[in-house]
Amino acid sequence: MPVLVEVGENYRIDMADFEAQLEGADAVLISHMRGHTSDMDQIMALAEARDIPIVEDAAHSLGTLWNGKKIGTLGRVGCFSFQSYKMLNAGEGGILITDDADLAARVVIMSGAYEHNWKKHPVLAEPFSRWQNKLPLYNTRMSNLSAVVIKPQLAELEDRCTRGLRNHDHMVEILNGSGFFYVPPPLPQETRAPDSIQFNLKDFSDDEAHAIVMELKERHLGAQIFGMSTDNARAFWNWQFLPAESIPGGDLPQTRTMLKRACDVRLPVRLTLEEVEAVGNAVVDAARAAKSGPQSVAAQ
């Protein structure tokens, strides 16, 4: 049964709650969102003490570092996305990495390695031969075209991460200096690789929160408040694929409160600092307009 973990104001896992929910778990899936991560030292220690494997969903955090080590290489498995909004863009597709040969063989075969096609690659033959014809084939192989598009971008990754962090941090200065917003700081061990920015609205009513979204649209900026959309996938109360008993106590009040004021704005790494400043000033202007008085607004 999947279990949700309550998080606090800074998007961090509540470690006491996390530890309590490890009882009976078969694996821990950590989703590193939007170039950020949680306290992997604590997560790893708690999971390893119970011999529970960790799967890192690093789809949004390719290039993020924890204590200088790349996110996605800390757990048993790391998963990365090459979807069009990610740091490396092949349109769709992604990769899975692991140093567990048996697990790698199972994944490759299930991805659709028909009729010993794994022999075309420099792999360990013994685990592959052991799993041949013993697993279903899901046809989730990356296409050759996607692989060709990704390969030359690998050399660009470090520069993209550097520019993304520069742009993000400049935007943080603008937003935190305005008095309207709060951007949670990174943990000391964390080096982010963001291509968007998330921030909390400070002291906004529901009407004002709706108003800032409309004001941003007037300024041609796409923005969303995760918890004020009727169908946003980041709001757990919209998840119709989980049974109600999966949510401890029937609700996650801290998470619900945070999501009601948590905003997201894309910051493509190609932006210059001058362009980032223009975006930041537009967000601040939108907040000032939203707070200026009663307005007729519509829900997202």
C-alpha positions in Angstrom: 0.0 0.0 0.0 1.5 3.4 -1.0 1.9 5.8 1.9 2.3 9.6 1.6 4.8 11.4 3.7 3.9 14.8 5.3 6.2 17.6 4.4 6.7 21.0 6.0 7.1 24.6 4.9 10.4 24.1 3.1 9.3 21.1 1.0 11.4 18.9 3.3 10.4 15.4 4.4 9.3 15.2 8.1 12.0 12.7 9.1 10.1 11.4 12.2 7.1 10.7 10.1 9.2 9.2 7.3 11.0 6.8 9.8 7.6 5.7 11.2 6.4 4.8 7.8 9.4 2.6 6.9 7.9 -0.3 8.8 7.0 -2.9 6.3 8.2 -0.9 3.3 9.8 -2.8 0.4 11.5 0.2 -1.1 11.8 4.0 -0.7 11.0 6.1 -3.8 12.4 9.6 -3.4 11.4 12.2 -6.0 13.9 15.0 -6.4 11.8 17.8 -7.7 12.8 20.8 -9.9 16.5 20.7 -9.2 16.1 20.3 -5.5 16.5 17.4 -3.1 15.7 16.5 0.5 18.2 15.4 3.3 19.7 12.4 1.6 22.0 11.7 4.5 19.1 11.0 6.8 17.0 9.2 4.2 19.9 6.9 3.3 20.8 6.2 6.9 17.2 5.3 7.9 16.7 3.1 4.9 20.0 1.4 4.9 19.6 0.5 8.6 16.6 -1.5 7.6 18.1 -2.8 4.4 15.5 -1.1 2.3 16.6 -0.1 -1.2 16.2 3.5 -2.4 15.0 4.4 -5.9 15.8 8.0 -6.9 13.3 9.6 -9.2 15.8 12.3 -10.5 13.7 13.2 -13.6 13.7 16.8 -12.5 17.1 17.0 -11.0 19.8 15.9 -13.5 22.9 17.7 -12.4 21.9 18.3 -8.7 24.6 17.5 -6.2 24.4 16.2 -2.6 27.8 16.5 -0.8 29.3 16.8 -4.2 27.9 13.6 -5.5 25.4 13.5 -8.3 21.8 12.9 -7.4 20.6 9.6 -8.9 23.8 7.8 -8.0 23.1 7.6 -4.2 20.4 4.9 -4.1 20.1 1.4 -5.7 18.5 2.9 -8.8 18.5 6.4 -10.4 15.9 7.4 -13.0 16.3 10.5 -15.3 14.0 12.0 -17.9 14.8 13.5 -21.3 11.3 15.0 -21.8 11.2 18.4 -23.5 11.1 20.5 -20.3 14.1 18.7 -18.7 17.8 19.7 -18.6 18.6 17.4 -21.5 15.9 17.3 -24.1 15.1 14.5 -26.5 11.4 15.2 -26.6 10.6 12.1 -24.6 12.4 9.1 -23.0 14.9 8.8 -20.3 17.5 6.5 -18.7 17.8 4.3 -15.6 21.2 3.7 -13.9 22.3 1.2 -11.4 25.5 -0.7 -10.4 23.4 -3.9 -9.7 24.0 -6.2 -12.6 21.1 -8.4 -11.9 18.7 -5.5 -11.6 20.1 -4.0 -14.8 19.4 -7.2 -16.7 15.8 -7.4 -15.5 15.2 -3.7 -16.5 16.8 -4.1 -19.9 14.9 -7.3 -20.7 11.6 -5.8 -19.5 12.2 -2.7 -21.7 11.9 -5.0 -24.7 15.2 -6.8 -25.3 13.8 -9.4 -27.6 15.6 -12.5 -28.8 19.0 -11.8 -27.0 19.3 -8.3 -28.3 21.2 -7.5 -25.2 24.1 -9.4 -26.7 24.6 -6.4 -29.1 25.9 -4.4 -26.1 28.9 -4.8 -23.8 27.0 -6.2 -20.8 27.5 -9.0 -18.3 26.1 -12.0 -20.0 25.3 -14.2 -17.0 22.5 -12.1 -15.4 21.0 -11.5 -18.8 20.9 -15.1 -19.7 19.4 -16.0 -16.3 16.4 -13.7 -16.9 15.9 -14.3 -20.6 12.2 -15.3 -21.3 11.3 -15.1 -17.6 10.0 -11.5 -17.6 7.3 -9.6 -19.6 8.5 -7.2 -22.3 7.0 -3.7 -22.2 8.5 -2.1 -25.3 9.8 1.0 -23.5 13.1 1.2 -25.3 14.5 4.6 -26.1 14.6 5.2 -29.9 17.9 5.6 -31.7 16.8 9.1 -32.8 16.3 10.2 -29.1 19.7 8.7 -28.2 21.4 10.6 -31.1 19.8 13.8 -30.0 20.9 13.4 -26.3 24.5 12.4 -26.8 25.9 15.8 -27.9 24.0 17.5 -25.1 25.9 15.6 -22.4 28.9 17.9 -22.8 26.5 20.9 -22.2 25.1 19.6 -19.0 27.6 21.2 -16.6 27.2 24.6 -18.2 23.4 24.4 -18.2 23.4 23.5 -14.5 25.7 26.5 -13.8 23.6 28.9 -15.7 20.4 27.5 -14.3 21.6 27.9 -10.7 22.9 31.5 -11.5 19.5 32.5 -12.9 17.6 30.8 -10.1 19.7 32.5 -7.4 19.3 35.9 -9.0 15.5 35.4 -9.1 15.6 34.4 -5.5 17.2 37.8 -4.6 14.5 39.7 -6.4 11.6 37.7 -5.0 12.8 37.4 -1.4 13.6 41.1 -1.4 10.1 42.1 -2.4 8.4 41.1 0.8 5.7 39.3 -1.2 7.4 35.9 -1.5 9.5 33.3 0.3 11.9 31.0 -1.5 13.0 28.1 0.7 16.8 28.0 0.9 18.9 25.0 -0.1 20.3 22.6 2.5 24.0 23.0 3.2 24.9 19.8 1.4 22.8 20.6 -1.7 23.9 22.1 -5.0 20.8 22.7 -7.0 20.4 22.4 -10.8 17.1 24.2 -11.4 15.5 25.4 -14.6 12.4 26.8 -12.8 11.7 28.5 -9.5 9.2 27.7 -6.7 8.2 30.2 -4.1 5.5 30.7 -1.5 3.1 33.6 -1.4 3.3 35.5 1.9 0.1 36.7 3.5 -2.0 36.4 0.4 -5.8 35.7 0.7 -7.4 33.3 -1.7 -8.6 36.1 -3.9 -5.2 37.7 -4.0 -3.6 34.4 -4.8 -6.0 34.0 -7.8 -5.4 37.6 -8.8 -1.6 37.2 -9.0 -2.1 34.3 -11.5 -4.3 36.5 -13.6 -1.9 39.4 -13.3 1.0 37.2 -14.4 -1.0 36.0 -17.5 -1.5 39.7 -18.4 2.3 40.0 -18.4 2.6 36.9 -20.6 4.1 34.8 -17.8 2.8 31.3 -17.2 2.6 30.5 -13.5 0.6 28.1 -11.4 -0.3 27.8 -7.8 -0.1 24.0 -7.1 -2.9 23.8 -4.6 -5.4 26.3 -6.2 -6.0 24.4 -9.4 -8.9 21.9 -9.6 -6.8 19.2 -11.3 -3.1 20.0 -10.7 -1.2 16.7 -10.4 1.0 18.1 -7.6 -2.0 18.4 -5.2 -2.5 15.1 -3.5 -6.2 15.6 -3.1 -6.5 15.3 -6.9 -5.0 11.8 -6.9 -7.9 9.6 -7.8 -5.6 6.6 -8.3 -4.8 6.1 -4.5 -7.2 4.7 -2.0 -8.2 7.1 0.8 -6.6 5.0 3.5 -3.2 5.7 1.9 -3.2 9.2 3.4 -2.4 9.1 7.1 -5.3 10.5 9.1 -7.2 11.2 5.9 -5.3 14.4 5.2 -1.9 16.1 5.1 -2.7 19.5 6.6 0.8 21.0 6.4 1.2 19.9 2.8 -2.2 21.2 1.9 -1.5 24.6 3.4 1.9 24.8 1.7 0.5 23.9 -1.7 -2.2 26.5 -1.5 0.4 29.2 -1.7 3.2 27.4 -3.6 4.0 28.8 -7.0 6.0 27.6 -9.9 7.6 29.7 -12.8 9.8 28.3 -15.4 13.3 29.8 -15.8 14.9 28.2 -18.9 18.7 28.1 -18.6 19.1 30.0 -21.9 17.8 33.2 -20.2 20.3 36.0 -19.6 20.6 37.7 -16.2 18.9 40.7 -17.8 16.0 38.6 -18.9 15.7 36.9 -15.5 15.6 40.3 -13.9 12.8 41.3 -16.2 10.9 38.1 -15.3 11.5 38.8 -11.6 10.3 42.4 -11.8 7.2 41.3 -13.6 6.4 38.8 -10.9 6.8 41.4 -8.2 4.7 43.9 -10.2 2.0 41.2 -10.5 2.0 40.7 -6.8 1.8 44.4 -6.1 -1.2 44.7 -8.5 -2.9 41.7 -6.9 -2.5 43.2 -3.4 -3.7 46.7 -4.5 -7.3 46.1 -3.9 -10.5 44.0 -4.6 -10.5 42.5 -8.1 -12.8 40.3 -10.0 -10.8 37.1 -10.5 -11.5 33.6 -11.7 -10.1 30.4 -10.4 -7.3 28.7 -12.5 
